[in-house]
Amino acid sequence: MEIENRVEIERRREEEMAQFAPLKTVERRAISDALKLCLWCRRDAAKLLGISEATLYRRLKEYSQESESPPTPGKVNSWLTL
């Protein structure tokens, strides 16, 4: 009986945890939604999100760098740190 209760508690905990997304994912969605809502006007999107334009620009740059393919020989990636 006690083991069954532990299993049930663990199952419920896993279900509850599955409802949450990583903060970075939530932030990306919020930025994307704000840009779409503001017709890609960065100034308006930043204001809507309550962040500075500079912060929005940095986040967009960060996200674009994350989505780049791995470096290839002969190609210089500014985001690549050695």
N, CA, C and O atoms as a GROMACS GRO file, in nm:
protein
  328
    1MET      N    1   0.083  -0.120   0.000
    1MET     CA    2   0.000   0.000   0.000
    1MET      C    3   0.087   0.126   0.000
    1MET      O    4   0.061   0.219  -0.076
    2GLU      N    5   0.189   0.127   0.085
    2GLU     CA    6   0.275   0.243   0.094
    2GLU      C    7   0.351   0.267  -0.036
    2GLU      O    8   0.369   0.381  -0.078
    3ILE      N    9   0.394   0.161  -0.100
    3ILE     CA   10   0.465   0.172  -0.228
    3ILE      C   11   0.372   0.228  -0.335
    3ILE      O   12   0.413   0.311  -0.416
    4GLU      N   13   0.248   0.182  -0.335
    4GLU     CA   14   0.151   0.232  -0.432
    4GLU      C   15   0.128   0.382  -0.414
    4GLU      O   16   0.116   0.456  -0.512
    5ASN      N   17   0.122   0.428  -0.288
    5ASN     CA   18   0.105   0.570  -0.261
    5ASN      C   19   0.225   0.649  -0.312
    5ASN      O   20   0.207   0.756  -0.371
    6ARG      N   21   0.345   0.599  -0.292
    6ARG     CA   22   0.466   0.667  -0.338
    6ARG      C   23   0.467   0.675  -0.491
    6ARG      O   24   0.503   0.778  -0.548
    7VAL      N   25   0.428   0.567  -0.554
    7VAL     CA   26   0.423   0.565  -0.700
    7VAL      C   27   0.322   0.666  -0.751
    7VAL      O   28   0.348   0.738  -0.848
    8GLU      N   29   0.207   0.672  -0.689
    8GLU     CA   30   0.103   0.767  -0.728
    8GLU      C   31   0.149   0.911  -0.706
    8GLU      O   32   0.125   0.997  -0.791
    9ILE      N   33   0.212   0.937  -0.595
    9ILE     CA   34   0.263   1.071  -0.566
    9ILE      C   35   0.367   1.112  -0.670
    9ILE      O   36   0.365   1.225  -0.719
   10GLU      N   37   0.456   1.021  -0.704
   10GLU     CA   38   0.559   1.050  -0.804
   10GLU      C   39   0.497   1.073  -0.941
   10GLU      O   40   0.541   1.161  -1.015
   11ARG      N   41   0.397   0.995  -0.976
   11ARG     CA   42   0.330   1.012  -1.105
   11ARG      C   43   0.263   1.149  -1.113
   11ARG      O   44   0.274   1.218  -1.215
   12ARG      N   45   0.196   1.190  -1.007
   12ARG     CA   46   0.130   1.321  -1.005
   12ARG      C   47   0.232   1.434  -1.014
   12ARG      O   48   0.211   1.533  -1.084
   13ARG      N   49   0.343   1.418  -0.944
   13ARG     CA   50   0.449   1.519  -0.948
   13ARG      C   51   0.503   1.533  -1.090
   13ARG      O   52   0.523   1.645  -1.137
   14GLU      N   53   0.527   1.424  -1.157
   14GLU     CA   54   0.577   1.428  -1.295
   14GLU      C   55   0.477   1.494  -1.388
   14GLU      O   56   0.516   1.569  -1.478
   15GLU      N   57   0.348   1.468  -1.369
   15GLU     CA   58   0.244   1.531  -1.450
   15GLU      C   59   0.243   1.682  -1.428
   15GLU      O   60   0.231   1.759  -1.524
   16GLU      N   61   0.255   1.725  -1.302
   16GLU     CA   62   0.256   1.867  -1.271
   16GLU      C   63   0.379   1.935  -1.330
   16GLU      O   64   0.369   2.046  -1.382
   17MET      N   65   0.494   1.870  -1.322
   17MET     CA   66   0.617   1.927  -1.376
   17MET      C   67   0.612   1.938  -1.528
   17MET      O   68   0.672   2.029  -1.585
   18ALA      N   69   0.542   1.848  -1.593
   18ALA     CA   70   0.533   1.848  -1.738
   18ALA      C   71   0.454   1.969  -1.791
   18ALA      O   72   0.465   2.003  -1.909
   19GLN      N   73   0.378   2.033  -1.705
   19GLN     CA   74   0.299   2.149  -1.745
   19GLN      C   75   0.385   2.273  -1.764
   19GLN      O   76   0.341   2.370  -1.827
   20PHE      N   77   0.504   2.273  -1.709
   20PHE     CA   78   0.591   2.389  -1.715
   20PHE      C   79   0.691   2.375  -1.828
   20PHE      O   80   0.740   2.266  -1.859
   21ALA      N   81   0.722   2.489  -1.890
   21ALA     CA   82   0.823   2.494  -1.995
   21ALA      C   83   0.945   2.566  -1.938
   21ALA      O   84   0.931   2.646  -1.846
   22PRO      N   85   1.062   2.539  -1.991
   22PRO     CA   86   1.180   2.612  -1.945
   22PRO      C   87   1.161   2.762  -1.966
   22PRO      O   88   1.096   2.804  -2.062
   23LEU      N   89   1.218   2.842  -1.878
   23LEU     CA   90   1.201   2.987  -1.883
   23LEU      C   91   1.245   3.044  -2.017
   23LEU      O   92   1.181   3.136  -2.069
   24LYS      N   93   1.352   2.992  -2.073
   24LYS     CA   94   1.401   3.040  -2.201
   24LYS      C   95   1.296   3.019  -2.311
   24LYS      O   96   1.279   3.105  -2.398
   25THR      N   97   1.226   2.907  -2.306
   25THR     CA   98   1.121   2.878  -2.404
   25THR      C   99   1.004   2.975  -2.388
   25THR      O  100   0.951   3.026  -2.486
   26VAL      N  101   0.967   3.001  -2.265
   26VAL     CA  102   0.857   3.094  -2.237
   26VAL      C  103   0.895   3.234  -2.286
   26VAL      O  104   0.813   3.304  -2.346
   27GLU      N  105   1.020   3.274  -2.259
   27GLU     CA  106   1.066   3.406  -2.302
   27GLU      C  107   1.064   3.418  -2.454
   27GLU      O  108   1.021   3.520  -2.509
   28ARG      N  109   1.112   3.315  -2.522
   28ARG     CA  110   1.114   3.318  -2.669
   28ARG      C  111   0.972   3.332  -2.726
   28ARG      O  112   0.949   3.408  -2.819
   29ARG      N  113   0.879   3.257  -2.668
   29ARG     CA  114   0.740   3.265  -2.714
   29ARG      C  115   0.683   3.404  -2.691
   29ARG      O  116   0.614   3.458  -2.777
   30ALA      N  117   0.712   3.462  -2.574
   30ALA     CA  118   0.660   3.595  -2.542
   30ALA      C  119   0.714   3.698  -2.640
   30ALA      O  120   0.640   3.784  -2.689
   31ILE      N  121   0.843   3.690  -2.669
   31ILE     CA  122   0.904   3.784  -2.763
   31ILE      C  123   0.844   3.766  -2.902
   31ILE      O  124   0.810   3.863  -2.970
   32SER      N  125   0.832   3.643  -2.944
   32SER     CA  126   0.775   3.614  -3.076
   32SER      C  127   0.632   3.666  -3.086
   32SER      O  128   0.595   3.729  -3.185
   33ASP      N  129   0.552   3.638  -2.985
   33ASP     CA  130   0.412   3.683  -2.986
   33ASP      C  131   0.404   3.836  -2.986
   33ASP      O  132   0.320   3.893  -3.056
   34ALA      N  133   0.489   3.902  -2.908
   34ALA     CA  134   0.487   4.048  -2.901
   34ALA      C  135   0.526   4.108  -3.036
   34ALA      O  136   0.464   4.205  -3.081
   35LEU      N  137   0.628   4.052  -3.099
   35LEU     CA  138   0.670   4.103  -3.230
   35LEU      C  139   0.559   4.087  -3.334
   35LEU      O  140   0.535   4.177  -3.415
   36LYS      N  141   0.494   3.974  -3.332
   36LYS     CA  142   0.384   3.952  -3.427
   36LYS      C  143   0.270   4.049  -3.400
   36LYS      O  144   0.214   4.108  -3.493
   37LEU      N  145   0.235   4.066  -3.274
   37LEU     CA  146   0.126   4.155  -3.236
   37LEU      C  147   0.157   4.300  -3.274
   37LEU      O  148   0.068   4.376  -3.312
   38CYS      N  149   0.284   4.337  -3.265
   38CYS     CA  150   0.327   4.474  -3.296
   38CYS      C  151   0.376   4.489  -3.439
   38CYS      O  152   0.441   4.588  -3.474
   39LEU      N  153   0.343   4.390  -3.523
   39LEU     CA  154   0.381   4.393  -3.664
   39LEU      C  155   0.532   4.411  -3.683
   39LEU      O  156   0.576   4.484  -3.771
   40TRP      N  157   0.608   4.344  -3.598
   40TRP     CA  158   0.754   4.340  -3.602
   40TRP      C  159   0.820   4.474  -3.572
   40TRP      O  160   0.936   4.495  -3.608
   41CYS      N  161   0.749   4.563  -3.509
   41CYS     CA  162   0.807   4.689  -3.464
   41CYS      C  163   0.876   4.661  -3.329
   41CYS      O  164   0.809   4.641  -3.228
   42ARG      N  165   1.007   4.661  -3.330
   42ARG     CA  166   1.083   4.626  -3.209
   42ARG      C  167   1.056   4.722  -3.094
   42ARG      O  168   1.047   4.680  -2.979
   43ARG      N  169   1.044   4.850  -3.124
   43ARG     CA  170   1.019   4.949  -3.019
   43ARG      C  171   0.887   4.918  -2.948
   43ARG      O  172   0.882   4.916  -2.824
   44ASP      N  173   0.783   4.894  -3.024
   44ASP     CA  174   0.652   4.865  -2.964
   44ASP      C  175   0.653   4.732  -2.890
   44ASP      O  176   0.594   4.720  -2.783
   45ALA      N  177   0.720   4.632  -2.948
   45ALA     CA  178   0.727   4.501  -2.883
   45ALA      C  179   0.800   4.510  -2.750
   45ALA      O  180   0.757   4.451  -2.651
   46ALA      N  181   0.911   4.583  -2.748
   46ALA     CA  182   0.986   4.600  -2.624
   46ALA      C  183   0.901   4.668  -2.518
   46ALA      O  184   0.902   4.629  -2.401
   47LYS      N  185   0.828   4.771  -2.559
   47LYS     CA  186   0.741   4.842  -2.465
   47LYS      C  187   0.633   4.749  -2.411
   47LYS      O  188   0.603   4.750  -2.292
   48LEU      N  189   0.575   4.670  -2.499
   48LEU     CA  190   0.472   4.575  -2.459
   48LEU      C  191   0.526   4.473  -2.359
   48LEU      O  192   0.458   4.435  -2.264
   49LEU      N  193   0.650   4.430  -2.380
   49LEU     CA  194   0.712   4.330  -2.292
   49LEU      C  195   0.767   4.392  -2.163
   49LEU      O  196   0.800   4.320  -2.069
   50GLY      N  197   0.778   4.524  -2.161
   50GLY     CA  198   0.832   4.589  -2.042
   50GLY      C  199   0.983   4.579  -2.032
   50GLY      O  200   1.039   4.576  -1.923
   51ILE      N  201   1.050   4.573  -2.148
   51ILE     CA  202   1.196   4.567  -2.153
   51ILE      C  203   1.246   4.676  -2.246
   51ILE      O  204   1.169   4.734  -2.322
   52SER      N  205   1.375   4.704  -2.239
   52SER     CA  206   1.432   4.806  -2.328
   52SER      C  207   1.450   4.748  -2.468
   52SER      O  208   1.455   4.627  -2.487
   53GLU      N  209   1.460   4.838  -2.564
   53GLU     CA  210   1.487   4.794  -2.701
   53GLU      C  211   1.620   4.722  -2.709
   53GLU      O  212   1.634   4.625  -2.783
   54ALA      N  213   1.717   4.769  -2.631
   54ALA     CA  214   1.850   4.705  -2.631
   54ALA      C  215   1.841   4.561  -2.581
   54ALA      O  216   1.906   4.472  -2.636
   55THR      N  217   1.761   4.538  -2.478
   55THR     CA  218   1.744   4.403  -2.426
   55THR      C  219   1.676   4.314  -2.530
   55THR      O  220   1.716   4.199  -2.549
   56LEU      N  221   1.574   4.367  -2.595
   56LEU     CA  222   1.506   4.290  -2.699
   56LEU      C  223   1.604   4.256  -2.811
   56LEU      O  224   1.606   4.143  -2.859
   57TYR      N  225   1.683   4.353  -2.852
   57TYR     CA  226   1.780   4.330  -2.958
   57TYR      C  227   1.880   4.220  -2.917
   57TYR      O  228   1.911   4.132  -2.997
   58ARG      N  229   1.929   4.227  -2.793
   58ARG     CA  230   2.023   4.125  -2.745
   58ARG      C  231   1.961   3.987  -2.744
   58ARG      O  232   2.025   3.888  -2.782
   59ARG      N  233   1.836   3.978  -2.701
   59ARG     CA  234   1.769   3.848  -2.698
   59ARG      C  235   1.753   3.792  -2.840
   59ARG      O  236   1.778   3.674  -2.864
   60LEU      N  237   1.712   3.878  -2.932
   60LEU     CA  238   1.695   3.833  -3.071
   60LEU      C  239   1.828   3.787  -3.129
   60LEU      O  240   1.833   3.687  -3.200
   61LYS      N  241   1.934   3.860  -3.100
   61LYS     CA  242   2.066   3.822  -3.148
   61LYS      C  243   2.107   3.687  -3.087
   61LYS      O  244   2.159   3.600  -3.156
   62GLU      N  245   2.082   3.672  -2.958
   62GLU     CA  246   2.114   3.547  -2.889
   62GLU      C  247   2.038   3.430  -2.951
   62GLU      O  248   2.096   3.324  -2.974
   63TYR      N  249   1.910   3.448  -2.976
   63TYR     CA  250   1.829   3.340  -3.033
   63TYR      C  251   1.872   3.305  -3.174
   63TYR      O  252   1.872   3.188  -3.212
   64SER      N  253   1.909   3.406  -3.252
   64SER     CA  254   1.952   3.377  -3.389
   64SER      C  255   2.084   3.302  -3.388
   64SER      O  256   2.108   3.217  -3.474
   65GLN      N  257   2.169   3.332  -3.294
   65GLN     CA  258   2.297   3.262  -3.285
   65GLN      C  259   2.278   3.118  -3.240
   65GLN      O  260   2.349   3.028  -3.286
   66GLU      N  261   2.183   3.094  -3.151
   66GLU     CA  262   2.155   2.958  -3.106
   66GLU      C  263   2.103   2.871  -3.218
   66GLU      O  264   2.125   2.750  -3.219
   67SER      N  265   2.034   2.931  -3.313
   67SER     CA  266   1.973   2.853  -3.420
   67SER      C  267   2.068   2.831  -3.538
   67SER      O  268   2.035   2.757  -3.631
   68GLU      N  269   2.185   2.896  -3.534
   68GLU     CA  270   2.280   2.876  -3.643
   68GLU      C  271   2.334   2.734  -3.638
   68GLU      O  272   2.338   2.670  -3.533
   69SER      N  273   2.374   2.686  -3.754
   69SER     CA  274   2.432   2.552  -3.760
   69SER      C  275   2.571   2.554  -3.698
   69SER      O  276   2.631   2.660  -3.683
   70PRO      N  277   2.622   2.438  -3.664
   70PRO     CA  278   2.757   2.431  -3.607
   70PRO      C  279   2.858   2.491  -3.704
   70PRO      O  280   2.837   2.489  -3.825
   71PRO      N  281   2.968   2.543  -3.652
   71PRO     CA  282   3.066   2.606  -3.739
   71PRO      C  283   3.125   2.509  -3.840
   71PRO      O  284   3.147   2.392  -3.811
   72THR      N  285   3.151   2.560  -3.957
   72THR     CA  286   3.213   2.479  -4.061
   72THR      C  287   3.352   2.533  -4.088
   72THR      O  288   3.377   2.652  -4.065
   73PRO      N  289   3.444   2.450  -4.134
   73PRO     CA  290   3.580   2.496  -4.161
   73PRO      C  291   3.579   2.614  -4.257
   73PRO      O  292   3.510   2.611  -4.360
   74GLY      N  293   3.656   2.717  -4.224
   74GLY     CA  294   3.666   2.834  -4.310
   74GLY      C  295   3.561   2.939  -4.283
   74GLY      O  296   3.571   3.050  -4.336
   75LYS      N  297   3.459   2.908  -4.202
   75LYS     CA  298   3.354   3.004  -4.171
   75LYS      C  299   3.379   3.062  -4.033
   75LYS      O  300   3.403   2.987  -3.938
   76VAL      N  301   3.372   3.192  -4.022
   76VAL     CA  302   3.394   3.257  -3.894
   76VAL      C  303   3.258   3.288  -3.832
   76VAL      O  304   3.175   3.356  -3.893
   77ASN      N  305   3.236   3.240  -3.712
   77ASN     CA  306   3.112   3.267  -3.640
   77ASN      C  307   3.144   3.362  -3.525
   77ASN      O  308   3.222   3.327  -3.436
   78SER      N  309   3.086   3.479  -3.526
   78SER     CA  310   3.116   3.577  -3.421
   78SER      C  311   3.074   3.528  -3.284
   78SER      O  312   3.129   3.573  -3.183
   79TRP      N  313   2.978   3.439  -3.277
   79TRP     CA  314   2.930   3.391  -3.148
   79TRP      C  315   3.014   3.277  -3.095
   79TRP      O  316   2.998   3.236  -2.980
   80LEU      N  317   3.101   3.225  -3.177
   80LEU     CA  318   3.184   3.113  -3.136
   80LEU      C  319   3.301   3.163  -3.053
   80LEU      O  320   3.381   3.244  -3.100
   81THR      N  321   3.311   3.116  -2.930
   81THR     CA  322   3.422   3.157  -2.846
   81THR      C  323   3.518   3.042  -2.832
   81THR      O  324   3.478   2.928  -2.808
   82LEU      N  325   3.642   3.070  -2.846
   82LEU     CA  326   3.746   2.968  -2.836
   82LEU      C  327   3.816   2.974  -2.704
   82LEU      O  328   3.906   2.894  -2.678
   0.00000   0.00000   0.00000
